[in-house]
Amino acid sequence: MFSQSGLNTSGTFGVSAVNTSSTNPMKDFEVTSPPDDSVSALAFSPATLPQNFLIAGSWDNNVRCWEVEQSGKTIPKSMQTMQGPILDVCWSDDGTKVFMASCDKMVKCWDLASNQTIQVAQHDAPVKTCHWIKAPNYSCLMTASWDKTLKFWDTRNAQPMLTINLPERCYCADVDYPMAVVGTASRGLIIYQLEGRPQEFKRVDSPLKYQHRCVAIFRDKKKQPIGFALGSVEGRVAIQYVSPQNPKDNFTFKCHRSNGAPGGYQDIYAVNDIAFHPVHGTLATVGSDGTFSFWDKDARTKLKPSEVMEQAITKCAFSHNGQIFAYAVSYDWAKGHEFYNPMKKNYIFLRPCFEDLKPRATS
C-alpha cells in the first residue's frame, strides 16, 4: 500500500474545487467514496510518511483510508471492518499502523503494509477513544471506554500494562506527550502525566455547565503541551491551562449558535470536535449547526466562519504540516430520529487552510 512514490508535501495544497452545490457551499475538495453512515473519527497520517493519507471511522462499522494528493484528489486505498460502529481511530507514530476503537468493545491494529488486522485491546463496554503514546522509554496504546476504565497496552501482550479506573464513562480524550486529558460523563476532567509511567496528575472542576463532547490539547511557543480546549453540547468552548500564570488565562467562549430564532432566542448547538493547527497553534471548532470556525485563542478572536452545510459537522482534522483541513458532514442525531434523512449523503471535505489559520497580528 505504501509503495507509491512520495509526493511533494512542501507545496501548497490544491487549487480550486469543482462542486459548488448546496452540499458543498465552501467549494472544497470532496473525498471520493465516503462512508455510508455518520463519520465518527478522522485522522491524517503523521509526518514520518512522505505521502498524505486520511483515515475515517464511521457508524457503518468501517474504517477507510485514502491517499490525498497535492492536487486535492483523493484515492481510496483500503477499508477494514469491525463488529460494531467505529468510535475512534489513531495512527502509530511511524505511520505503519492504524488503531480502530469500536462499539464491539475491542481495538484492532490495522497493519497497512500487509492490510491485516489483529485485536490489541479489550474493554467491557464500547471503546470511546484510542491514542498512540510515543514516550522516550516506552510506546503504548491508550484506550478509554464506557466501562469507566483507562487502559495502556503494549500491543504485543494480551493484558494491559496498566489499568486506571475513571469516575465515569469516558466521553472524550486527547494525548500530547507527556500529557493526557480525559473528559467523562458527569462533567469529569482528569489530567494525566505520561512520563516514566502514566499516572493521574490532577482532577479539574469543569468550567462548563453541560456535558463534555470533545477535548484537544494545545502547546506553547516552545511546542510543549500546556493546556486544553474543551467543547460542550451547549455551544461553548473552555480554554484551560494546566498551570495558569494568571487566573484570567482560563476563559470560555460561545460558538455554534444562531441568532434570529423567533422571539429573539438563540439556537444553541453542540461543539462536536476541536482541532489545533500544528504550525500556528490556532484552532478549529465544528458543530451540530453544520458550520466550522477558525479561532485565535490568544487574540480571543474568530479568524473565519464557514457557510452552513446541509448537515452537522461531526469531526475535523489538520494534516501534519497544517496545509489541509478535513471536516466530515453527516447527521449527528442531535435532533433525534425524526430528523434523520437517509437520502442525505455523508461527505468528507478537504480545504487548503494554512493562510486562514495564521494568528491575528498583534499590534
C-alpha positions in Angstrom: 0.0 0.0 0.0 2.9 2.4 0.7 4.9 1.6 -2.4 3.9 4.7 -4.3 6.5 7.4 -4.7 6.4 10.3 -2.2 4.5 13.5 -3.1 5.8 17.0 -2.9 4.4 17.8 0.6 6.1 21.2 0.8 3.9 22.8 -1.9 0.5 24.4 -1.1 -2.4 22.1 -1.3 -5.0 22.2 -4.1 -6.0 25.0 -6.3 -9.8 25.0 -6.8 -12.6 22.6 -6.2 -15.4 21.9 -8.6 -18.6 21.0 -6.7 -20.4 24.2 -5.8 -23.8 22.9 -4.9 -25.6 23.4 -1.6 -23.9 20.2 -0.3 -20.5 22.0 -0.7 -21.1 25.7 0.0 -17.4 26.3 0.7 -16.4 24.8 -2.7 -13.9 22.5 -1.0 -12.4 19.2 -2.3 -14.8 16.3 -1.9 -13.3 13.0 -0.7 -14.3 10.1 -3.1 -16.2 7.1 -1.8 -17.1 8.5 1.6 -18.6 6.3 4.4 -22.2 5.1 4.2 -23.1 6.3 7.7 -22.1 9.2 10.1 -18.4 9.9 10.4 -17.1 9.3 13.9 -13.4 9.8 13.6 -10.8 11.5 11.2 -7.0 11.4 11.3 -4.3 12.3 8.9 -1.1 10.3 8.7 2.0 11.5 10.7 5.0 13.4 9.3 7.0 10.2 9.1 5.3 9.3 5.8 6.2 11.0 2.6 2.6 10.9 1.4 -0.6 12.2 3.0 -3.1 9.6 4.0 -6.5 10.2 5.6 -8.4 7.7 7.7 -12.0 7.9 8.7 -14.1 5.7 11.1 -17.8 5.5 10.7 -21.0 4.2 12.3 -21.2 1.8 9.3 -18.5 -0.3 11.2 -15.8 0.5 8.7 -12.5 2.4 8.7 -11.4 3.7 5.3 -8.1 5.0 4.1 -7.4 7.4 1.2 -4.3 8.9 -0.2 -4.6 12.7 -0.5 -2.7 14.1 -3.5 -1.3 17.7 -3.7 -4.0 18.4 -6.3 -6.8 17.8 -3.8 -7.6 14.5 -5.5 -8.3 11.5 -3.1 -7.6 7.9 -4.0 -9.4 5.2 -1.9 -6.7 2.8 -0.7 -8.3 0.2 1.5 -11.0 -0.5 4.1 -11.3 -2.6 7.3 -14.5 -3.7 9.1 -15.2 -4.3 12.8 -18.2 -5.8 14.5 -19.7 -2.5 15.7 -19.7 1.2 14.9 -16.2 2.8 15.0 -15.8 5.4 17.7 -12.2 6.5 17.3 -9.1 6.0 15.1 -5.4 6.9 15.5 -2.0 6.3 13.8 1.2 4.8 15.2 4.0 7.4 15.2 5.8 5.7 12.3 2.7 5.7 10.1 2.7 1.9 9.5 -0.3 1.1 11.6 -3.8 2.4 12.3 -5.7 1.6 15.5 -9.5 1.3 15.4 -11.8 1.5 18.5 -15.3 0.2 18.2 -18.6 -0.4 20.0 -17.7 -4.1 19.8 -15.6 -3.4 22.9 -12.3 -4.1 21.0 -9.5 -2.1 19.5 -7.8 -3.6 16.4 -4.5 -2.7 14.9 -4.5 -2.4 11.1 -1.1 -3.1 9.6 -1.2 -1.1 6.4 1.6 -2.9 4.6 0.1 -6.3 4.9 -3.5 -5.0 5.1 -4.2 -7.3 8.0 -5.8 -6.6 11.4 -5.2 -8.0 14.8 -7.0 -7.3 18.1 -4.8 -5.4 20.5 -7.1 -4.2 23.3 -10.4 -5.2 25.0 -12.8 -3.5 27.3 -16.1 -4.5 29.0 -18.1 -1.8 27.1 -17.7 0.2 23.8 -14.2 1.8 23.5 -14.7 5.5 23.0 -11.1 6.7 22.4 -7.7 5.4 21.3 -4.4 7.3 21.3 -0.9 6.2 20.5 1.7 7.3 23.0 5.4 7.6 21.9 7.5 8.2 25.0 11.3 8.1 25.2 11.2 4.9 27.3 8.0 3.2 26.1 5.4 3.1 23.3 1.8 2.1 24.0 -1.8 2.4 23.1 -4.1 4.3 25.5 -7.8 3.3 25.3 -10.7 4.7 27.3 -14.1 3.1 27.5 -17.7 3.4 28.7 -16.7 0.7 31.2 -15.1 3.5 33.3 -11.5 2.5 32.7 -8.5 3.9 31.0 -6.0 1.2 29.8 -2.5 1.3 28.5 -1.4 -1.5 26.2 1.9 -2.9 25.0 0.3 -4.1 21.8 2.4 -7.4 21.8 0.6 -8.5 25.0 -2.9 -9.6 25.6 -3.1 -7.9 29.0 -2.9 -4.2 29.6 0.3 -2.7 31.1 -1.8 -0.6 33.3 -5.5 0.0 34.1 -6.7 3.2 35.7 -10.3 3.5 37.0 -12.3 6.5 35.9 -15.0 8.1 37.9 -17.4 7.8 35.0 -17.7 6.7 31.3 -15.1 8.3 29.1 -16.7 10.8 26.6 -13.5 12.3 25.1 -9.7 12.3 25.5 -6.6 13.7 23.9 -2.8 12.9 24.2 0.2 15.1 23.5 3.2 13.5 25.3 3.8 14.0 28.2 0.2 14.9 28.8 -3.2 13.3 28.5 -6.6 14.7 29.3 -9.8 12.6 29.7 -13.3 14.0 29.9 -16.0 11.8 31.4 -19.8 11.7 31.9 -21.0 13.9 34.8 -18.5 16.6 33.6 -15.4 14.9 35.0 -12.0 16.2 33.9 -8.7 14.4 34.7 -5.2 15.3 33.5 -2.6 12.6 33.4 1.2 12.8 33.1 2.7 10.1 31.0 6.4 10.4 31.8 8.0 7.2 33.2 4.7 5.6 34.0 1.3 7.1 33.3 -0.4 8.5 36.4 -3.1 10.9 37.4 -1.7 14.5 37.7 -4.8 16.3 38.8 -8.6 16.5 38.6 -10.1 19.7 37.4 -13.5 21.2 38.0 -15.2 21.6 34.7 -15.5 25.2 33.6 -18.6 24.2 31.5 -22.0 23.6 32.9 -23.1 21.0 30.3 -21.9 17.6 29.0 -18.4 17.4 27.5 -18.3 16.5 23.9 -14.6 17.0 22.8 -11.2 17.9 24.1 -7.9 18.9 22.4 -4.5 19.7 23.9 -2.6 22.9 22.9 1.0 23.8 23.1 3.0 26.9 24.0 5.5 28.6 21.7 8.2 26.1 22.7 5.9 23.3 21.4 5.2 22.0 25.0 1.7 20.9 25.9 0.4 23.3 28.5 -3.4 23.3 28.3 -6.5 22.1 26.5 -9.7 23.3 24.8 -12.9 21.6 26.0 -16.2 21.7 24.0 -19.7 21.0 25.3 -23.1 20.3 24.0 -24.1 23.8 24.9 -22.2 25.7 22.1 -19.3 26.7 24.3 -15.6 26.1 24.4 -13.3 26.4 27.5 -9.6 27.3 27.1 -7.9 25.8 30.2 -4.2 26.0 31.2 -2.9 23.2 33.4 -0.9 25.7 35.5 -2.2 29.1 34.5 0.2 32.0 35.1 -2.8 34.2 35.7 -6.3 33.2 36.6 -7.6 35.3 33.7 -5.7 33.0 31.3 -8.6 30.5 31.5 -11.7 31.6 29.7 -14.7 30.3 27.9 -16.3 31.5 24.6 -19.6 30.8 22.9 -19.8 29.3 19.4 -22.1 27.3 17.1 -25.1 29.4 18.0 -27.5 31.0 15.6 -29.2 34.3 16.2 -32.6 35.2 15.0 -34.7 32.4 16.3 -38.3 33.6 16.9 -38.7 35.8 20.0 -35.1 36.8 19.9 -34.0 33.4 21.2 -30.8 31.7 20.1 -30.5 28.2 18.7 -27.6 26.5 20.6 -25.7 23.6 19.1 -23.2 21.1 20.3 -19.5 21.6 19.7 -18.7 18.2 18.0 -14.9 18.5 17.6 -11.9 20.7 18.2 -8.5 20.6 16.5 -5.4 22.8 16.9 -3.4 23.8 13.9 0.1 22.1 14.1 2.0 25.1 13.0 0.1 28.2 14.0 -1.4 27.0 17.3 -4.8 28.4 16.3 -7.9 26.2 16.4 -10.9 25.0 14.5 -14.3 24.0 16.0 -17.1 22.2 14.2 -20.7 21.9 15.3 -24.2 20.5 15.1 -25.2 23.7 13.3 -23.3 22.5 10.2 -20.5 25.1 10.4 -16.8 25.2 11.2 -15.0 28.2 12.6 -11.3 29.1 12.9 -10.2 30.9 16.1 -7.2 32.6 17.6 -7.4 31.8 21.3 -4.5 34.2 22.2 -6.1 37.1 20.5 -9.5 35.8 21.6 -11.0 36.3 18.2 -12.7 34.4 15.4 -10.5 34.2 12.3 -13.0 32.8 9.8 -16.5 31.3 9.9 -17.9 28.9 7.3 -21.1 28.7 5.3 -23.7 26.4 6.7 -23.6 22.8 5.4 -26.7 20.7 4.8 -26.0 18.5 7.8 -24.0 18.7 11.1 -20.2 18.6 11.0 -19.2 15.7 13.2 -15.3 15.6 13.0 -12.3 17.6 11.8 -8.6 17.2 11.5 -5.5 19.0 10.2 -2.8 17.4 8.1 0.6 17.1 9.9 2.0 20.2 8.1 -1.1 22.3 8.6 -1.9 22.7 4.9 -5.2 20.7 4.8 -8.3 21.0 7.0 -10.6 17.9 6.7 -14.1 18.0 8.0 -16.9 15.5 7.9 -20.5 16.4 7.2 -23.1 13.8 8.4 -26.1 13.6 10.6 -25.1 13.6 14.3 -28.6 12.7 15.7 -28.7 15.9 17.8 -32.3 16.5 16.7 -33.3 12.9 17.2 -34.6 10.2 14.9 -37.4 12.2 13.3 -34.9 14.5 11.6 -32.7 11.7 10.1 -32.9 11.8 6.3 -31.4 8.6 4.7 -31.4 10.4 1.3 -28.7 12.8 2.6 -25.2 11.6 1.8 -22.2 11.7 4.1 -19.3 13.9 3.0 -15.7 14.5 3.9 -14.3 17.7 2.5 -10.7 18.9 2.3 -9.8 22.6 2.4 -6.5 24.4 1.9 -6.2 26.2 5.3 -2.7 27.4 6.0 -3.3 31.1 5.4 -6.8 31.2 7.0 -5.3 29.9 10.3 -2.5 32.4 10.7 -2.8 34.1 14.1 -4.2 37.6 14.2 -1.3 40.1 14.0 -0.8 41.8 17.4 -0.1 45.5 17.4 
